[in-house]
């Protein structure tokens, strides 16, 4: 017990350098997430449980850490520090993602910019909107919606400052409450019911000091199959004449033609390689639920 306690205290997971590195990577990850969606209208990494931009970040850090471990082992990051960075980036990415900040920010001024005499938004609910939570300066909103301007001028900054501060406070409290709920449920779910958490298996495995995952032939076989399918279909998206592997074109809604089942509408069936992989790590009764 003494040896175990000594090992645990000599290699803490939450260290100052891990926190600093995580904080430094948060703006980069947040910018990539928003640019990926808003600028390039590409993939949405935070709409799936395994936030893959964080996994990509770890995969970039691991080779660098390998070189540091080889030549300057005293400065190499431990698995616990990598997991600290993973948690920090995952939480920050979820906040900056498609269903959080990318939805909250337009909500602040939308009620005023899109109000028209026809929809009568002004008469219907303007009076119910707290002035400290919204942005109603139309002169600043013109640049926000139409472009040809920047946030970094005095009039825009002062107009947005108050709602940004109040929404930041609200989101901070919201996230803190969610963390507290996790702490309340942790012992019951982890220690008593021993629930499986398949999402954490990948970051746990790729950050192992022995690199066991990367030595697995089965892992590389699965990676080659799933990566090959995505690569082929990606080329097809750019060059339509290139053949594709149809894993996202099954639509079963067309087979329900009679009422009430015809109301089911469009129901696509996808085969997602990451979901198949996660299903192998889930309890059987959960994967069939």
Protein Blocks (a to p, Z undefined) as FASTA:
>chain_A
ZZmmmmmmmmcfbdfklmmmmmmmmmmmmmmmmmmmmmnopadfklpfblfklmmmmmmm
mmmmmmmmmmmmmlpccfklmmmmmmmmmmmmmmmmmklmmmmmmmmmmmmmmpcfklom
mmmmmmmpcfklcccbfklmmmmmngoiafkbfklmmmmmmmmmmmmmmmmmmmmmmmmm
mmmmmmmmmmmnopacfklmmmmmmmpfklmmmmpmklmmmmmmmmmmmmmmmmmmmmmm
bccddfklccfklmmmbcfklmnmpadddddfklmmmmmmpcfklmmZZ
